[in-house]
Every structure is written in C-alpha cells, then in structure tokens.
C-alpha cells in the first residue's frame, strides 16, 4: 500500500513538472507575490530552473554595478532643483568630498570615507560657528555604496521629509544641505560640528543586496563629533519603493527627530516606538498589541 502511494505521488509530481515546462513546483511559490526573497523557486531535476539562475546572475551583476557606479553630482543637483522642494532642503547644496580620492581608494580604505578632505573643510569654514544659535539639524546626502539609491530616491525622500518637518509641532532650523562624494556614514560627524548643528541626518546608498541594489539608508545622530560611535546612531534602512516607502520613512524619521530633541540623544538610548501606532501607507495607524 505504501509503495503504491509513493508511486502515485511520484507520478503526479512528474506530471505536474511536465505541465510546468519540466520544473517541479514548490508549495511556497505563492509567497513570492509578497517578497523579493528567493523562495519557492522550484527545481528542474536537482538544479534551479534556468530562468531563476539567470535572474540570480542578473541581480548579482546589478549589485556589483551599484557599488561601482559613479555618482553624477551635477545630474542629482539638477534633479533637486527641478523638484522645487520648499525650504532649505530644496536649495542648492554645498558640494563636498571625502579623503578617498577615487572609488578604488574608497572601497579599500573605509577610514578615508569618514573624513572630509581639506577643500571640503575650507568650503564649510565660512559656516563654522557663524550662526548666533546652532542649527537643529544638518542633512548630508552621501553616495555610499550605492549611488543608484541616491539618484533614484534621495530627492523624493527630501521632499517627503520637508513636508513632515513643515507640519511638525517643532520649529526646525535646518543647516545648509550638503552632498558628499565617496562618503561613509560617519562623515556626518565631521560635517555637523562645522555647520554648528545639534544633529545630523545622513542619507546614504546602502550596501546592495541581491534583491536591493537601490536601498537608501537614513542615519540620525545627536551631537555628533570625533568620539561618536555607531551605538550613538539610529538607522532606518531599506528605504525604496520595494521596501519602506519614502513617505513612511519620513514619518518614522520625524518621530525619531522629535524624540531625539526631547531626550537630547540618539542611538541605543532612543527606541523607535513609532510602530506602537502602526505606520501604513495612508498614514492611518492601528494599535500594535505587542508594544502598546
């Protein structure tokens, strides 16, 4: 009886595979409608189906391209101007560069990507300590490991953030916008003190994954400086249409900004409780029973 049942199962499986172009289906396949993760790929014999293998190779190539793609600052500044964003986030940015002279040096020497070069420091010298009162926030747009993420999403996010800050209960005094080539997250710690800013937000292209070559990362740091570590930052990751939507990320960041201003800190001491009222695309929230 058992052998007959197994033979029936095998025969049915072969029949289904024949109907699906020789690919044995996977019961998890329907879940692929909800995620970019590589699940339910099926198999052809003992191997991946050819189309799935080719898709993997394409994703790998896109990730490599994202890392090596040059940041076209002129084009990005033009896109920013065309967006006509209200307020300081829509103004022409101060253009800066890290101590990493080119892409190869940037990839081999992460430390050089964390500091401004001499010309950039001089460019900020006129603003250093010039304000009677400190700015509340400096925003730096940094190419990071994916210039594609900056080209695709940074302007849209700045627009969403500008609207969030305009509707905030707080009056946010923003430092001049900066844009940085060959930069790492910590370069914000070099920028904020020179602009006399209490906090810095770094928009950076994240290390590409095999399904996310265009992921934008947001790093918020209160009172950054030479002694700042990653434990002093809050991060919002995977900001892109296929991940965390730009408007949702802007709302979450606005929440963190308000809490950072109230508590005077960021990092491990600042918990992101914006999901206590779950953030969704239309802005309506429902209580999260796990944290409420």
C-alpha positions in Angstrom: 0.0 0.0 0.0 2.8 2.4 1.0 4.8 1.7 -2.2 1.6 2.2 -4.3 1.0 5.6 -2.6 4.7 6.7 -3.2 4.5 5.6 -6.8 1.3 7.7 -7.2 2.9 10.7 -5.6 6.0 10.5 -7.9 3.8 10.0 -11.0 1.7 13.1 -10.0 4.9 15.1 -9.4 6.3 14.2 -12.8 3.0 15.1 -14.5 3.0 18.5 -12.8 6.6 19.1 -13.7 5.9 18.2 -17.3 3.0 20.7 -17.3 5.2 23.4 -16.0 8.0 23.1 -18.6 9.9 20.5 -16.7 10.1 22.5 -13.5 9.0 20.8 -10.3 6.9 23.4 -8.5 7.3 24.4 -4.8 4.4 24.9 -2.5 5.9 28.1 -1.2 5.8 29.6 -4.7 2.7 31.6 -4.0 4.5 33.5 -1.2 6.8 35.1 -3.9 4.0 37.6 -4.5 4.7 39.2 -1.1 8.6 39.3 -1.0 11.7 39.7 -3.2 13.3 36.8 -1.2 14.3 33.8 -3.3 11.8 31.3 -2.0 9.7 28.7 -3.9 11.9 28.7 -6.9 11.1 25.2 -7.9 13.6 22.8 -9.5 14.5 21.2 -12.7 15.9 17.8 -11.8 18.4 18.6 -9.0 19.1 22.1 -10.2 17.5 25.5 -10.2 15.3 26.3 -13.2 17.3 28.2 -15.9 15.2 31.4 -15.6 15.8 31.5 -11.8 19.5 31.0 -12.2 19.7 33.8 -14.9 17.7 36.1 -12.6 20.1 35.4 -9.8 23.1 36.2 -12.0 21.4 39.4 -13.2 20.8 40.5 -9.6 24.4 39.8 -8.7 25.5 41.9 -11.7 23.2 44.8 -10.6 24.6 44.7 -7.1 28.2 45.0 -8.5 27.2 47.8 -10.8 25.6 49.7 -8.0 28.8 49.6 -5.9 31.0 50.8 -8.8 28.5 53.3 -10.4 29.9 56.8 -10.3 27.8 59.5 -8.5 26.7 62.2 -11.0 26.5 65.1 -8.7 25.6 67.6 -11.4 22.7 65.5 -12.5 21.5 64.9 -9.0 21.6 68.7 -8.2 19.6 69.3 -11.3 17.0 66.8 -10.2 16.9 68.5 -6.8 16.3 71.9 -8.4 13.6 70.6 -10.7 11.8 69.1 -7.7 11.2 72.6 -6.3 11.2 71.5 -2.7 10.1 74.2 -0.3 12.7 75.3 2.3 16.4 74.7 2.9 16.2 71.0 1.7 15.4 72.3 -1.8 18.2 74.8 -2.0 21.4 74.2 -4.0 23.6 72.0 -1.7 27.2 72.6 -0.7 29.3 70.0 -2.6 31.8 68.1 -0.5 34.2 65.2 -0.9 35.8 62.7 1.5 39.5 62.0 1.7 39.0 59.0 -0.5 40.2 60.3 -3.9 38.6 57.7 -6.1 36.3 54.7 -6.0 39.1 52.2 -5.6 40.5 54.0 -2.6 37.1 54.4 -1.2 36.5 50.6 -1.3 39.9 49.8 0.1 40.1 52.5 2.8 36.8 52.9 4.6 38.5 55.2 7.1 39.2 57.8 4.4 35.5 57.9 3.5 34.7 59.0 7.1 36.5 62.3 6.9 36.2 65.4 4.7 39.1 66.4 2.5 40.9 69.7 3.0 39.0 71.5 0.2 35.6 70.5 1.8 36.7 71.7 5.2 37.6 75.0 3.7 34.2 75.1 1.9 32.5 74.8 5.3 34.9 77.2 7.1 32.7 80.1 6.3 29.7 78.5 8.1 31.6 77.1 11.0 30.3 78.6 14.2 28.9 81.5 12.2 25.3 81.1 13.4 24.3 83.0 16.6 22.2 79.9 17.5 23.0 76.4 16.5 21.0 74.7 13.7 18.7 71.9 14.9 19.6 69.6 12.0 22.1 69.2 9.2 21.2 66.9 6.3 24.0 65.3 4.3 23.3 63.3 1.1 26.1 60.8 0.6 26.7 58.4 -2.3 27.9 55.5 -0.1 28.0 52.0 -1.6 25.1 52.7 -4.0 24.9 55.9 -5.9 21.9 54.4 -7.7 19.9 54.7 -4.4 20.7 58.4 -4.2 19.8 59.1 -7.8 16.6 57.1 -7.5 15.2 58.0 -4.1 17.1 60.9 -2.3 15.2 63.8 -3.9 11.8 62.1 -3.3 12.7 61.5 0.3 13.9 65.1 0.9 10.6 66.2 -0.5 8.7 63.9 1.9 10.8 65.0 4.8 10.4 68.7 4.1 6.6 68.2 4.2 6.9 66.3 7.5 9.0 69.0 9.1 6.7 71.7 7.9 3.8 70.1 9.6 5.7 69.3 12.8 4.9 70.9 16.1 8.5 71.9 16.4 10.2 74.7 14.5 13.2 73.0 12.9 16.1 75.3 12.0 17.9 73.5 9.2 21.6 73.9 8.2 22.5 74.3 4.5 22.1 71.0 2.7 25.3 69.2 1.8 26.1 66.5 -0.8 29.2 64.3 -0.4 31.1 62.1 -2.9 32.9 58.9 -1.7 31.5 59.2 1.8 30.7 56.8 4.6 28.1 57.2 7.4 30.5 58.8 9.9 31.3 61.7 7.6 28.3 63.3 9.1 30.2 63.5 12.3 32.7 65.7 10.5 30.1 67.9 8.8 27.7 68.7 11.7 30.2 70.5 14.0 31.4 72.6 11.1 27.8 73.7 10.5 27.1 74.2 14.2 24.3 71.7 14.0 22.9 69.8 17.0 22.1 66.7 15.0 23.0 65.3 11.6 20.9 63.1 9.2 23.0 61.2 6.6 21.1 59.9 3.6 23.4 57.2 2.1 23.3 54.5 -0.5 23.4 51.2 1.4 25.5 48.1 0.5 23.5 46.4 -2.3 21.8 43.1 -1.6 20.9 40.6 -4.3 17.4 42.0 -4.4 18.0 45.6 -3.3 20.7 47.4 -5.4 18.8 50.7 -4.7 18.4 50.7 -0.9 18.6 54.1 0.8 19.7 54.3 4.4 19.0 57.1 6.9 21.3 57.6 9.9 20.4 60.1 12.6 23.0 61.2 15.2 22.6 63.7 18.0 25.6 65.8 18.9 28.0 64.0 16.6 31.7 64.5 16.9 35.1 62.7 16.9 34.1 60.3 19.7 30.8 59.3 18.1 30.3 55.5 17.6 27.6 53.6 15.7 25.9 52.9 19.0 25.1 56.6 19.1 23.0 56.5 15.9 19.5 55.5 14.9 19.2 53.8 11.5 16.2 53.5 9.1 17.1 51.0 6.4 15.8 49.7 3.1 14.1 52.9 2.1 12.8 52.3 -1.5 9.6 51.5 -3.3 10.0 47.8 -2.8 10.9 48.2 0.8 10.0 51.0 3.3 8.1 53.7 1.3 9.6 57.2 1.2 6.6 58.8 3.0 6.6 56.1 5.7 10.3 56.6 6.2 9.9 60.3 6.5 7.2 59.9 9.2 9.3 57.5 11.1 12.3 59.9 10.9 10.1 62.8 12.1 9.2 60.7 15.1 12.8 60.0 15.9 13.8 63.6 15.4 11.1 64.7 17.9 12.2 62.1 20.5 15.9 63.0 20.0 15.2 66.6 20.5 13.2 65.9 23.7 15.7 63.4 25.2 18.9 65.0 23.8 20.2 61.7 22.5 20.1 59.1 19.7 21.3 55.5 19.4 20.7 52.7 21.9 19.1 55.1 24.3 16.4 56.1 21.8 13.9 53.4 21.0 11.9 53.6 17.8 8.3 53.3 19.1 6.7 54.7 16.0 5.2 51.3 15.4 3.2 51.5 18.6 0.7 53.0 16.3 1.5 51.0 13.1 2.6 53.3 10.3 1.0 52.4 7.0 0.9 53.9 3.5 -2.2 56.1 4.1 -1.0 57.4 7.4 -3.8 55.8 9.4 -2.5 53.8 12.5 -3.8 50.9 14.4 -2.5 50.0 17.8 0.2 47.4 18.0 -0.9 44.9 20.7 2.7 43.7 21.2 4.1 47.0 22.3 1.0 49.0 23.3 
